[in-house]
Amino acid sequence: MLPIVPHAWSPPGPLDLQAGEALRRRARLQMVLAEAAAYVYLFAFGAILGSFLNVVVYRIPRGMGLLRPASRCPCCQTPIRLSDNLPLLGWVKLRGRCRACHLPISPRYPLVEALSGILWMGLAMAELFSGGANLPGYTPPRNVGALWLMWQPHWPLLRLYVYHALLLYLLVGLALIAADGFRPPRTMWLIWLALGALPPLAWPELHPVPVSASFAAWEAAGAARGALSVLAGGAAGAMGGCCLALAWQHRSQRADLVLGLAGVGAYLGWQAALGTCLLAAALAILAASLARLLSMARHVPSLMLVTGAAFIHVPCWRLLVELPAWPGPQAGPLALAITAAVAGAAAATAQMLIPPPSPYAATARAHAPHEPTSSADPQPPNNPAVDG
């Protein structure tokens, strides 16, 4: 009698099952590590961009060049070592103080770097690796995830991710300049608006929400789709910004409101511009309510509200349009009137909630003795900080 020889189609034995399970576990571990590496890379890339943003925010309003002079402490003018200038790590290594003069370095520098890293990594999680799950009406690719994008890049989704990341990244820079008490330079406004208006002319799919549901078929043909969406978005954002600015207390910040919301409309479309306007109005009421408890909440610049609203709207876009009466793909001209009325009423309410300054504090400031300043002390206003 011949011995029984197992064939290729025979059931696997216990050793084969264990080997297969070990291979599957190893493959899953490799996939998890690869995705984690992608997240770490995006965070590090964003932190590097955040370090450059710190340089832009500090130097451009003061009329300094971006490349020269090299990064140095503005207090003692000592050049910063390359190893001390690493994003996040340099500040931790120095324990928040200059190596030469030992004066404190403002914690805003690592916070901006961390915020930029979280922006590029978090938006990738919400939009890029999810297959556009945050975009209303967007058809996701067949395969989603960090690994699939490495092997089979989906270029329309990659362009959308970079486009929206640039919107938020540059808006943070404009808001930080306003928070420092400077007017954002016209050059930065023009660069930000140009990056929002020009790419949709070449890639109309950067605006996933059509201007109107009745024009969807006409837009699908590509007849000036990008130009129409940019113009409609900019106009709607400017109108919403004007409604907020009419009741805004600080006249010098009214133009920032209009330009900020107009730029958001150029990037995202007119429906998203109205939604961002509503969120900015809600944040204005929140800041005004906190102003009764925190004095620093009284001085929140208008661009900070627009930036916060955009940070909420982009990753939560699909969830927001599902709310009743929220400006979405089916919105019409009535949404413009409703948003304008709500934004104006919210701005007026926010200004009424802000407590007036104390007359005793104003009298004390007026009669306070002025301390002499030394020309030998180059310490900048606010906190001593390392430039760049």
C-alpha contacts under 8 A as a table, 3 or more apart, distances in Angstrom:
res1	aa1	res2	aa2	distance
6	P	10	S	6.13
7	H	10	S	5.31
12	P	15	L	7.96
12	P	16	D	5.72
12	P	17	L	6.64
13	G	16	D	5.32
13	G	17	L	6.46
14	P	17	L	5.17
14	P	18	Q	6.29
15	L	18	Q	5.16
15	L	19	A	6.18
16	D	19	A	5.14
16	D	20	G	6.13
17	L	20	G	5.12
17	L	21	E	6.14
18	Q	21	E	5.15
18	Q	22	A	6.18
19	A	22	A	5.11
19	A	23	L	6.26
20	G	23	L	5.10
20	G	24	R	6.24
21	E	24	R	5.04
21	E	25	R	6.17
22	A	25	R	5.11
22	A	26	R	6.13
23	L	26	R	5.04
23	L	27	A	6.06
24	R	27	A	5.01
24	R	28	R	6.09
25	R	28	R	5.09
25	R	29	L	6.12
26	R	29	L	5.06
26	R	30	Q	6.16
27	A	30	Q	5.07
27	A	31	M	6.23
28	R	31	M	5.08
28	R	32	V	6.23
29	L	32	V	5.12
29	L	33	L	6.13
30	Q	33	L	5.10
30	Q	34	A	6.02
31	M	34	A	5.06
31	M	35	E	6.19
31	M	147	L	7.43
32	V	35	E	5.22
32	V	36	A	6.09
33	L	36	A	4.98
33	L	37	A	6.05
34	A	37	A	5.04
34	A	38	A	6.35
34	A	147	L	7.18
35	E	38	A	5.01
35	E	39	Y	6.40
35	E	146	A	5.76
35	E	147	L	6.60
36	A	39	Y	5.10
36	A	40	V	6.18
37	A	40	V	5.05
37	A	41	Y	6.02
38	A	41	Y	5.09
38	A	42	L	6.25
38	A	146	A	6.91
39	Y	42	L	5.20
39	Y	43	F	6.17
39	Y	121	M	5.95
40	V	43	F	5.12
40	V	44	A	6.10
40	V	121	M	7.92
41	Y	44	A	5.16
41	Y	45	F	6.04
42	L	45	F	4.98
42	L	46	G	6.05
42	L	117	G	6.94
42	L	120	W	6.07
42	L	121	M	5.17
43	F	46	G	5.07
43	F	47	A	6.09
43	F	116	S	7.82
43	F	117	G	4.15
43	F	118	I	6.07
43	F	120	W	6.38
43	F	121	M	5.22
44	A	47	A	4.99
44	A	48	I	6.25
44	A	117	G	6.18
45	F	48	I	5.24
45	F	49	L	6.41
45	F	117	G	6.76
45	F	120	W	7.83
46	G	49	L	5.02
46	G	50	G	6.05
46	G	113	E	7.29
46	G	114	A	7.94
46	G	116	S	4.99
46	G	117	G	3.83
46	G	118	I	7.21
46	G	119	L	7.13
46	G	120	W	5.49
46	G	121	M	7.43
47	A	50	G	4.78
47	A	51	S	6.23
47	A	87	P	6.07
47	A	88	L	7.62
47	A	113	E	4.53
47	A	114	A	5.86
47	A	115	L	7.67
47	A	116	S	5.54
47	A	117	G	4.45
48	I	51	S	5.10
48	I	52	F	6.50
48	I	87	P	6.08
48	I	113	E	7.02
48	I	117	G	7.87
49	L	52	F	5.06
49	L	53	L	6.12
49	L	113	E	7.41
49	L	116	S	6.90
49	L	117	G	7.98
50	G	53	L	4.80
50	G	54	N	6.28
50	G	87	P	7.94
50	G	112	V	5.86
50	G	113	E	4.18
50	G	114	A	7.38
50	G	115	L	7.51
50	G	116	S	5.06
50	G	117	G	7.13
51	S	54	N	5.15
51	S	55	V	6.70
51	S	87	P	5.98
51	S	109	Y	7.46
51	S	112	V	7.53
51	S	113	E	5.56
51	S	388	G	6.80
52	F	55	V	5.12
52	F	56	V	6.38
52	F	388	G	7.14
53	L	56	V	4.97
53	L	57	V	6.06
53	L	173	G	6.38
54	N	57	V	5.18
54	N	58	Y	6.15
54	N	109	Y	6.51
54	N	112	V	7.22
54	N	113	E	7.94
54	N	387	D	7.87
54	N	388	G	5.97
55	V	58	Y	5.29
55	V	59	R	5.90
55	V	66	L	6.91
55	V	387	D	6.56
55	V	388	G	4.53
56	V	59	R	5.40
56	V	60	I	5.51
56	V	66	L	6.74
56	V	173	G	7.70
57	V	60	I	6.14
57	V	61	P	6.96
57	V	173	G	6.18
57	V	174	L	7.82
57	V	176	L	6.69
57	V	177	I	5.64
58	Y	61	P	6.68
58	Y	62	R	7.05
58	Y	177	I	7.81
58	Y	387	D	6.89
58	Y	388	G	7.70
59	R	62	R	5.26
59	R	63	G	6.28
59	R	64	M	4.89
59	R	65	G	6.61
59	R	66	L	6.72
60	I	63	G	5.25
60	I	64	M	5.73
60	I	65	G	7.03
60	I	66	L	7.46
60	I	185	P	7.76
61	P	64	M	7.67
61	P	177	I	7.39
61	P	182	F	6.62
61	P	183	R	7.72
61	P	184	P	7.21
61	P	185	P	6.83
64	M	68	R	7.94
65	G	68	R	5.53
65	G	69	P	7.20
66	L	69	P	7.87
67	L	70	A	6.56
70	A	79	P	6.85
71	S	79	P	5.97
71	S	80	I	5.83
71	S	386	V	7.73
71	S	387	D	5.67
71	S	388	G	5.26
72	R	77	Q	5.50
72	R	78	T	5.33
72	R	79	P	4.10
72	R	80	I	5.08
72	R	386	V	6.36
72	R	387	D	5.69
72	R	388	G	7.32
73	C	76	C	5.75
73	C	77	Q	4.87
73	C	78	T	5.49
73	C	79	P	6.56
73	C	80	I	6.97
73	C	98	C	7.19
73	C	385	A	6.87
73	C	386	V	4.59
73	C	387	D	5.81
74	P	77	Q	5.27
74	P	78	T	7.96
74	P	378	P	6.60
74	P	379	Q	6.32
74	P	380	P	6.86
74	P	384	P	7.45
74	P	385	A	6.88
74	P	386	V	6.20
74	P	387	D	6.28
75	C	101	C	7.82
75	C	377	D	7.07
75	C	378	P	5.25
75	C	379	Q	4.71
75	C	380	P	7.28
75	C	384	P	6.89
75	C	385	A	7.88
76	C	100	A	7.53
76	C	101	C	6.31
76	C	378	P	7.40
78	T	100	A	6.86
80	I	84	D	6.46
80	I	85	N	6.59
81	R	84	D	5.16
81	R	85	N	6.33
82	L	85	N	5.12
82	L	86	L	6.97
83	S	86	L	5.97
83	S	90	G	6.76
84	D	89	L	7.72
84	D	90	G	4.35
84	D	91	W	7.21
84	D	93	K	7.27
84	D	94	L	7.27
85	N	90	G	5.29
85	N	91	W	7.81
85	N	388	G	7.69
86	L	89	L	5.63
86	L	90	G	4.84
86	L	91	W	7.92
87	P	90	G	6.10
87	P	91	W	7.55
87	P	110	P	6.92
87	P	113	E	6.49
88	L	91	W	5.56
88	L	92	V	6.45
88	L	110	P	5.09
88	L	113	E	6.68
88	L	114	A	7.23
89	L	92	V	5.15
89	L	93	K	5.93
90	G	93	K	5.01
90	G	94	L	6.19
91	W	94	L	5.26
91	W	95	R	5.99
91	W	96	G	5.28
91	W	97	R	7.65
91	W	105	I	7.86
91	W	110	P	6.76
92	V	95	R	4.87
92	V	96	G	6.36
93	K	96	G	7.84
94	L	97	R	5.61
94	L	98	C	6.83
94	L	99	R	6.67
96	G	104	P	5.73
96	G	105	I	5.11
96	G	106	S	7.33
96	G	107	P	7.14
97	R	102	H	5.09
97	R	103	L	5.36
97	R	104	P	4.27
97	R	105	I	5.09
98	C	101	C	5.70
98	C	102	H	4.55
98	C	103	L	5.52
98	C	104	P	6.39
98	C	105	I	6.45
98	C	386	V	7.38
99	R	102	H	5.63
103	L	384	P	6.95
104	P	383	N	7.94
104	P	384	P	6.20
104	P	385	A	6.85
105	I	383	N	7.45
105	I	384	P	5.80
105	I	385	A	4.29
105	I	386	V	5.89
106	S	109	Y	6.26
106	S	383	N	5.81
106	S	384	P	6.20
106	S	385	A	4.86
106	S	386	V	7.49
107	P	110	P	5.86
107	P	111	L	6.34
108	R	111	L	4.91
108	R	112	V	5.98
109	Y	112	V	5.37
109	Y	113	E	6.42
110	P	113	E	4.95
110	P	114	A	6.01
111	L	114	A	5.05
111	L	115	L	6.00
112	V	115	L	4.96
112	V	116	S	6.10
113	E	116	S	5.20
113	E	117	G	6.23
114	A	117	G	5.04
114	A	118	I	6.10
115	L	118	I	5.10
115	L	119	L	6.02
116	S	119	L	4.94
116	S	120	W	6.38
116	S	169	Y	6.92
117	G	120	W	5.46
117	G	121	M	6.11
118	I	121	M	5.12
118	I	122	G	5.40
118	I	123	L	7.99
119	L	122	G	5.26
119	L	123	L	5.85
119	L	165	A	7.30
119	L	168	L	7.89
119	L	169	Y	7.64
120	W	123	L	5.48
120	W	124	A	6.23
120	W	165	A	6.43
121	M	124	A	5.16
121	M	125	M	6.43
122	G	125	M	5.08
122	G	126	A	6.23
123	L	126	A	5.01
123	L	127	E	5.69
123	L	128	L	7.07
123	L	161	Y	7.33
123	L	165	A	7.14
123	L	315	P	6.77
124	A	127	E	5.34
124	A	128	L	4.53
124	A	129	F	5.82
124	A	130	S	7.98
124	A	161	Y	6.95
125	M	128	L	6.08
125	M	129	F	5.24
125	M	130	S	6.32
126	A	129	F	6.85
126	A	130	S	5.96
126	A	132	G	7.42
126	A	133	A	7.02
126	A	134	N	6.43
126	A	315	P	5.96
127	E	130	S	5.45
127	E	131	G	6.21
127	E	132	G	4.54
127	E	133	A	6.09
127	E	134	N	5.87
127	E	135	L	7.56
127	E	161	Y	6.67
127	E	315	P	7.04
128	L	131	G	5.62
128	L	132	G	5.99
128	L	145	G	7.89
128	L	157	L	6.42
128	L	158	L	6.65
128	L	161	Y	6.05
129	F	132	G	7.61
129	F	144	V	5.91
129	F	145	G	4.44
129	F	146	A	5.43
129	F	149	L	7.63
130	S	133	A	5.53
130	S	144	V	5.98
130	S	145	G	6.23
131	G	140	P	4.79
131	G	141	P	6.12
131	G	143	N	7.90
131	G	144	V	5.37
131	G	145	G	7.40
131	G	157	L	7.33
132	G	135	L	5.43
132	G	138	Y	6.49
132	G	139	T	7.62
132	G	140	P	5.89
132	G	157	L	6.98
133	A	136	P	7.80
133	A	138	Y	7.54
133	A	140	P	7.27
133	A	318	R	7.52
134	N	314	V	7.46
134	N	315	P	5.64
134	N	316	C	5.91
134	N	317	W	5.57
134	N	318	R	5.04
134	N	319	L	7.44
135	L	138	Y	5.56
135	L	208	P	7.34
135	L	317	W	5.92
135	L	318	R	5.35
136	P	208	P	7.47
136	P	209	V	6.99
136	P	317	W	6.65
136	P	318	R	4.65
136	P	321	V	7.41
136	P	329	P	7.85
137	G	208	P	7.21
137	G	209	V	7.07
138	Y	208	P	6.47
140	P	144	V	7.84
141	P	144	V	6.57
141	P	154	H	7.30
143	N	148	W	6.25
144	V	148	W	5.97
144	V	149	L	7.04
145	G	148	W	5.48
145	G	149	L	6.41
146	A	149	L	5.28
146	A	150	M	6.47
147	L	150	M	5.11
147	L	151	W	6.51
148	W	151	W	5.20
148	W	152	Q	5.59
148	W	153	P	7.20
149	L	152	Q	5.08
149	L	153	P	4.44
149	L	154	H	6.49
150	M	153	P	5.95
153	P	158	L	7.67
154	H	157	L	5.67
154	H	158	L	6.25
155	W	158	L	4.90
155	W	159	R	6.06
156	P	159	R	5.18
156	P	160	L	6.30
156	P	205	E	7.32
156	P	206	L	7.76
157	L	160	L	5.01
157	L	161	Y	6.20
158	L	161	Y	5.10
158	L	162	V	6.32
159	R	162	V	5.28
159	R	163	Y	5.98
159	R	206	L	7.30
160	L	163	Y	5.02
160	L	164	H	6.12
160	L	206	L	5.58
161	Y	164	H	5.35
161	Y	165	A	6.02
162	V	165	A	5.02
162	V	166	L	6.08
163	Y	166	L	5.34
163	Y	167	L	6.45
163	Y	196	G	7.75
163	Y	206	L	7.58
163	Y	267	Y	7.87
164	H	167	L	5.00
164	H	168	L	6.52
164	H	267	Y	7.51
164	H	314	V	7.64
165	A	168	L	5.33
165	A	169	Y	5.90
166	L	169	Y	4.96
166	L	170	L	5.89
167	L	170	L	5.77
167	L	171	L	6.10
167	L	192	W	7.44
167	L	196	G	7.35
167	L	264	V	7.49
167	L	267	Y	7.03
168	L	171	L	5.03
168	L	172	V	6.20
168	L	307	T	7.14
168	L	310	A	7.06
168	L	311	F	6.84
169	Y	172	V	5.33
169	Y	173	G	6.79
170	L	173	G	5.08
170	L	174	L	6.43
170	L	192	W	6.58
171	L	174	L	5.14
171	L	175	A	6.17
171	L	192	W	7.88
171	L	260	G	7.96
171	L	307	T	6.12
172	V	175	A	5.11
172	V	176	L	6.15
172	V	304	M	7.93
172	V	307	T	6.45
173	G	176	L	5.18
173	G	177	I	6.35
174	L	177	I	5.27
174	L	178	A	6.39
174	L	184	P	5.88
174	L	188	M	7.58
174	L	189	W	8.00
174	L	303	L	7.34
175	A	178	A	5.07
175	A	179	A	6.10
175	A	301	P	7.53
175	A	303	L	5.02
175	A	304	M	5.30
175	A	307	T	7.02
176	L	179	A	4.86
176	L	180	D	6.31
176	L	304	M	7.83
177	I	180	D	5.20
177	I	181	G	6.82
177	I	182	F	5.69
177	I	183	R	6.88
177	I	184	P	5.93
178	A	181	G	5.26
178	A	182	F	5.21
178	A	183	R	5.81
178	A	184	P	6.31
178	A	301	P	6.46
178	A	303	L	7.05
179	A	182	F	7.36
179	A	300	V	7.31
179	A	301	P	6.05
179	A	304	M	7.75
184	P	188	M	6.86
184	P	189	W	7.16
185	P	188	M	5.52
185	P	189	W	6.59
186	R	189	W	5.00
186	R	190	L	6.07
187	T	190	L	5.11
187	T	191	I	6.15
188	M	191	I	5.11
188	M	192	W	6.08
189	W	192	W	5.23
189	W	193	L	6.07
190	L	193	L	5.16
190	L	194	A	5.85
191	I	194	A	5.14
191	I	195	L	6.13
192	W	195	L	5.31
192	W	196	G	6.46
192	W	263	G	7.56
193	L	196	G	5.08
193	L	197	A	6.11
193	L	263	G	5.68
193	L	266	A	7.45
194	A	197	A	5.10
194	A	198	L	5.75
195	L	198	L	5.90
195	L	199	P	6.58
196	G	199	P	6.62
196	G	200	P	7.59
196	G	263	G	6.92
196	G	266	A	5.61
196	G	267	Y	4.74
197	A	200	P	6.38
197	A	201	L	7.44
197	A	227	A	7.83
197	A	230	V	5.96
197	A	266	A	5.77
197	A	267	Y	6.82
198	L	201	L	5.53
198	L	202	A	7.37
199	P	202	A	5.46
199	P	203	W	6.07
199	P	204	P	7.90
199	P	206	L	7.76
200	P	203	W	4.72
200	P	204	P	4.60
200	P	205	E	7.13
200	P	206	L	5.73
200	P	207	H	7.07
200	P	226	G	4.77
200	P	227	A	7.15
200	P	230	V	7.55
201	L	204	P	5.98
201	L	224	A	7.60
201	L	225	R	7.69
201	L	226	G	4.78
201	L	227	A	5.93
202	A	226	G	7.61
203	W	206	L	5.97
203	W	226	G	7.30
204	P	207	H	6.08
204	P	222	G	7.40
204	P	225	R	6.08
204	P	226	G	4.63
205	E	208	P	5.52
205	E	226	G	7.98
207	H	210	P	7.11
207	H	226	G	7.39
207	H	229	S	7.24
207	H	267	Y	7.55
207	H	268	L	6.07
207	H	269	G	6.48
209	V	269	G	7.18
209	V	329	P	5.92
210	P	213	A	6.53
210	P	215	F	7.52
210	P	216	A	6.12
210	P	219	E	7.36
210	P	229	S	7.41
210	P	329	P	6.66
211	V	215	F	7.10
211	V	216	A	7.68
211	V	228	L	7.58
211	V	229	S	5.83
211	V	232	A	7.45
211	V	269	G	7.28
211	V	270	W	7.29
211	V	329	P	7.67
212	S	215	F	5.21
212	S	216	A	6.39
212	S	329	P	6.91
212	S	330	Q	6.98
212	S	331	A	7.58
212	S	332	G	7.43
213	A	216	A	5.18
213	A	329	P	6.64
213	A	330	Q	5.99
214	S	217	A	7.45
215	F	218	W	5.23
215	F	219	E	6.02
216	A	219	E	5.08
216	A	220	A	6.10
217	A	220	A	5.12
217	A	221	A	6.89
218	W	221	A	5.56
218	W	222	G	7.39
218	W	223	A	7.04
219	E	222	G	5.28
219	E	223	A	6.08
219	E	224	A	7.60
219	E	225	R	5.31
220	A	223	A	7.80
220	A	225	R	7.86
222	G	225	R	5.38
222	G	226	G	7.97
224	A	227	A	5.34
224	A	228	L	6.07
225	R	228	L	5.32
225	R	229	S	6.17
226	G	229	S	5.23
226	G	230	V	6.13
227	A	230	V	5.20
227	A	231	L	6.12
228	L	231	L	5.26
228	L	232	A	6.03
229	S	232	A	5.19
229	S	233	G	5.91
229	S	266	A	7.42
229	S	269	G	5.76
229	S	270	W	7.31
230	V	233	G	5.13
230	V	234	G	6.00
230	V	265	G	7.02
230	V	266	A	4.51
230	V	267	Y	7.06
230	V	269	G	6.35
231	L	234	G	5.19
231	L	235	A	6.08
231	L	266	A	6.82
232	A	235	A	5.21
232	A	236	A	6.09
232	A	265	G	7.63
232	A	266	A	7.77
232	A	269	G	6.86
232	A	270	W	5.62
233	G	236	A	5.22
233	G	237	G	6.01
233	G	262	A	6.93
233	G	264	V	7.65
233	G	265	G	3.86
233	G	266	A	4.93
233	G	267	Y	7.61
233	G	268	L	7.02
233	G	269	G	4.24
233	G	270	W	3.58
233	G	271	Q	7.33
233	G	272	A	7.92
233	G	273	A	6.33
234	G	237	G	5.16
234	G	238	A	6.04
234	G	261	L	7.64
234	G	262	A	4.32
234	G	263	G	6.20
234	G	264	V	7.43
234	G	265	G	4.70
234	G	266	A	4.80
234	G	269	G	7.60
234	G	270	W	6.97
234	G	273	A	7.92
235	A	238	A	5.15
235	A	239	M	6.16
235	A	262	A	6.52
235	A	265	G	7.56
235	A	270	W	7.59
236	A	239	M	5.10
236	A	240	G	6.23
236	A	262	A	7.03
236	A	265	G	6.76
236	A	270	W	5.37
236	A	273	A	6.44
236	A	274	L	6.77
236	A	336	L	7.44
237	G	240	G	5.13
237	G	241	G	6.03
237	G	258	V	7.14
237	G	261	L	4.57
237	G	262	A	4.06
237	G	263	G	7.25
237	G	264	V	6.87
237	G	265	G	5.12
237	G	270	W	6.69
237	G	273	A	4.96
237	G	274	L	6.43
237	G	277	C	7.37
238	A	241	G	4.95
238	A	242	C	6.10
238	A	258	V	4.95
238	A	259	L	6.63
238	A	261	L	5.99
238	A	262	A	4.56
239	M	242	C	5.12
239	M	243	C	6.40
239	M	258	V	7.51
239	M	340	A	7.43
240	G	243	C	5.15
240	G	244	L	6.41
240	G	258	V	7.46
240	G	261	L	7.19
240	G	273	A	7.82
240	G	274	L	6.60
240	G	277	C	6.00
240	G	339	T	7.16
240	G	340	A	5.74
240	G	343	A	6.98
241	G	244	L	5.11
241	G	245	A	5.94
241	G	254	R	7.99
241	G	257	L	5.22
241	G	258	V	4.14
241	G	259	L	7.54
241	G	260	G	7.77
241	G	261	L	5.80
241	G	262	A	7.38
241	G	277	C	7.07
242	C	245	A	4.88
242	C	246	L	6.07
242	C	254	R	7.74
242	C	257	L	7.50
242	C	258	V	5.77
243	C	246	L	5.51
243	C	247	A	7.37
243	C	340	A	5.85
243	C	341	A	7.69
243	C	343	A	6.18
243	C	344	G	4.93
244	L	247	A	5.94
244	L	248	W	6.39
244	L	257	L	7.42
244	L	281	A	7.34
244	L	343	A	5.73
244	L	344	G	5.22
244	L	346	A	7.94
244	L	347	A	5.52
245	A	248	W	4.79
245	A	251	R	7.97
245	A	253	Q	7.97
245	A	254	R	4.84
245	A	255	A	7.66
245	A	257	L	6.49
245	A	258	V	7.26
245	A	347	A	7.84
246	L	254	R	7.74
246	L	344	G	7.32
247	A	344	G	6.66
247	A	347	A	5.59
247	A	348	A	5.11
247	A	351	Q	7.26
248	W	251	R	6.87
248	W	253	Q	7.98
248	W	254	R	6.74
248	W	347	A	6.48
248	W	348	A	7.32
248	W	351	Q	6.84
249	Q	351	Q	6.55
250	H	253	Q	5.66
250	H	254	R	6.94
251	R	254	R	5.36
252	S	255	A	6.93
253	Q	256	D	5.19
253	Q	257	L	6.55
253	Q	301	P	7.07
253	Q	302	S	6.14
253	Q	303	L	7.94
254	R	257	L	5.21
254	R	258	V	6.55
254	R	302	S	7.63
255	A	258	V	5.16
255	A	259	L	6.11
256	D	259	L	5.20
256	D	260	G	5.71
256	D	302	S	6.84
256	D	303	L	6.23
257	L	260	G	5.19
257	L	261	L	6.16
257	L	302	S	5.96
257	L	303	L	6.26
257	L	306	V	7.26
258	V	261	L	5.54
258	V	262	A	6.01
259	L	262	A	5.02
259	L	263	G	6.03
260	G	263	G	5.22
260	G	264	V	6.34
260	G	303	L	6.71
260	G	306	V	6.58
261	L	264	V	4.96
261	L	265	G	6.19
261	L	273	A	6.36
261	L	276	T	7.51
261	L	277	C	6.92
261	L	306	V	6.86
262	A	265	G	5.07
262	A	266	A	6.29
262	A	273	A	7.37
263	G	266	A	4.98
263	G	267	Y	6.33
264	V	267	Y	5.16
264	V	268	L	6.00
264	V	269	G	7.68
264	V	272	A	7.74
264	V	273	A	5.87
264	V	276	T	7.86
264	V	310	A	7.56
265	G	268	L	5.19
265	G	269	G	4.77
265	G	270	W	5.27
265	G	271	Q	7.85
265	G	272	A	6.52
265	G	273	A	4.45
266	A	269	G	5.87
266	A	270	W	7.71
268	L	271	Q	7.88
268	L	272	A	5.71
268	L	273	A	6.86
269	G	272	A	5.57
269	G	273	A	6.25
270	W	273	A	4.90
270	W	274	L	6.34
271	Q	274	L	5.31
271	Q	275	G	6.35
271	Q	327	P	5.21
271	Q	328	G	5.70
271	Q	329	P	7.16
271	Q	331	A	7.23
272	A	275	G	4.90
272	A	276	T	5.98
272	A	313	H	7.67
272	A	327	P	7.13
272	A	328	G	7.52
273	A	276	T	5.12
273	A	277	C	6.12
274	L	277	C	4.95
274	L	278	L	6.33
274	L	327	P	6.62
274	L	336	L	7.31
274	L	339	T	6.34
275	G	278	L	5.16
275	G	279	L	6.33
275	G	313	H	7.40
275	G	326	W	7.03
275	G	327	P	6.08
276	T	279	L	5.03
276	T	280	A	6.06
276	T	306	V	7.27
276	T	309	A	5.46
276	T	310	A	5.97
276	T	313	H	6.34
277	C	280	A	5.06
277	C	281	A	6.22
277	C	306	V	7.55
277	C	309	A	7.55
277	C	339	T	7.67
277	C	343	A	6.82
278	L	281	A	5.10
278	L	282	A	6.30
278	L	339	T	6.78
278	L	342	V	7.38
278	L	343	A	6.00
279	L	282	A	5.01
279	L	283	L	6.18
279	L	309	A	5.16
279	L	313	H	7.91
280	A	283	L	5.01
280	A	284	A	6.11
280	A	305	L	5.27
280	A	306	V	5.48
280	A	308	G	7.33
280	A	309	A	5.14
281	A	284	A	4.98
281	A	285	I	6.45
281	A	343	A	5.66
281	A	346	A	5.54
281	A	347	A	5.99
282	A	285	I	5.22
282	A	286	L	6.32
282	A	346	A	6.96
283	L	286	L	4.87
283	L	287	A	6.03
283	L	305	L	6.18
283	L	308	G	7.84
283	L	309	A	7.41
284	A	287	A	5.11
284	A	288	A	6.08
284	A	305	L	6.66
284	A	346	A	7.65
284	A	347	A	6.76
284	A	350	A	5.83
285	I	288	A	5.05
285	I	289	S	6.12
285	I	346	A	6.71
285	I	347	A	7.25
285	I	349	T	6.87
285	I	350	A	4.49
285	I	353	L	7.62
286	L	289	S	5.10
286	L	290	L	6.25
286	L	350	A	7.86
287	A	290	L	5.08
287	A	291	A	6.11
287	A	297	A	5.80
287	A	298	R	7.33
287	A	300	V	7.47
287	A	350	A	7.83
288	A	291	A	5.00
288	A	292	R	7.28
288	A	297	A	7.05
288	A	298	R	6.82
288	A	350	A	5.31
288	A	351	Q	6.94
288	A	353	L	5.49
288	A	354	I	4.91
289	S	292	R	5.98
289	S	293	L	7.75
289	S	350	A	7.62
289	S	353	L	6.17
289	S	354	I	6.92
290	L	293	L	5.27
290	L	294	L	5.85
290	L	297	A	6.13
291	A	294	L	4.98
291	A	295	S	5.59
291	A	296	M	7.06
291	A	297	A	4.68
291	A	298	R	5.10
291	A	354	I	6.03
291	A	355	P	7.08
292	R	295	S	7.09
292	R	354	I	6.86
292	R	355	P	6.24
294	L	297	A	5.59
294	L	298	R	7.65
295	S	298	R	5.71
295	S	299	H	7.84
296	M	299	H	5.71
296	M	300	V	7.31
297	A	300	V	5.62
298	R	354	I	6.89
300	V	304	M	6.62
300	V	305	L	7.70
301	P	304	M	5.46
301	P	305	L	7.10
302	S	305	L	5.29
302	S	306	V	6.59
303	L	306	V	4.99
303	L	307	T	6.04
304	M	307	T	5.03
304	M	308	G	6.09
305	L	308	G	5.14
305	L	309	A	6.10
306	V	309	A	5.09
306	V	310	A	6.17
307	T	310	A	5.15
307	T	311	F	6.18
308	G	311	F	5.08
308	G	312	I	6.39
309	A	312	I	5.20
309	A	313	H	6.10
310	A	313	H	4.99
310	A	314	V	6.07
311	F	314	V	5.99
311	F	315	P	7.17
312	I	315	P	6.31
312	I	316	C	6.19
313	H	316	C	5.22
313	H	317	W	5.25
313	H	320	L	7.50
314	V	317	W	5.25
316	C	319	L	5.33
316	C	320	L	6.09
317	W	320	L	5.23
317	W	321	V	6.41
318	R	321	V	5.47
318	R	322	E	6.68
319	L	322	E	5.44
319	L	323	L	7.14
320	L	323	L	5.48
320	L	326	W	6.85
321	V	324	P	7.81
321	V	326	W	5.50
321	V	327	P	6.40
321	V	328	G	5.02
321	V	329	P	7.90
322	E	326	W	7.22
322	E	328	G	7.93
323	L	326	W	5.56
327	P	330	Q	7.64
327	P	331	A	5.35
327	P	335	A	6.26
328	G	331	A	5.26
331	A	334	L	7.60
331	A	335	A	6.10
332	G	335	A	5.70
332	G	336	L	7.52
333	P	336	L	5.35
333	P	337	A	7.02
334	L	337	A	5.34
334	L	338	I	6.29
335	A	338	I	5.09
335	A	339	T	5.94
336	L	339	T	5.27
336	L	340	A	6.10
337	A	340	A	5.15
337	A	341	A	6.22
338	I	341	A	5.25
338	I	342	V	6.10
339	T	342	V	5.13
339	T	343	A	5.83
340	A	343	A	5.25
340	A	344	G	6.08
341	A	344	G	5.30
341	A	345	A	6.13
342	V	345	A	5.18
342	V	346	A	5.97
343	A	346	A	5.09
343	A	347	A	6.08
344	G	347	A	5.21
344	G	348	A	6.21
345	A	348	A	5.16
345	A	349	T	6.11
346	A	349	T	5.00
346	A	350	A	6.10
347	A	350	A	5.05
347	A	351	Q	6.30
348	A	351	Q	5.25
348	A	352	M	6.32
349	T	352	M	5.14
349	T	353	L	6.26
350	A	353	L	5.11
350	A	354	I	6.50
351	Q	354	I	5.38
352	M	355	P	7.57
357	P	361	A	7.45
357	P	362	A	7.53
358	S	361	A	5.28
358	S	362	A	6.52
359	P	362	A	5.06
359	P	363	T	6.18
360	Y	363	T	5.12
360	Y	364	A	6.16
361	A	364	A	5.07
361	A	365	R	6.23
362	A	365	R	5.18
362	A	366	A	6.25
363	T	366	A	5.10
363	T	367	H	6.35
364	A	367	H	5.34
364	A	368	A	5.92
365	R	368	A	5.15
373	T	377	D	7.77
374	S	377	D	5.53
375	S	378	P	6.96
379	Q	384	P	6.29
380	P	383	N	7.31
380	P	384	P	6.36
381	P	384	P	7.47
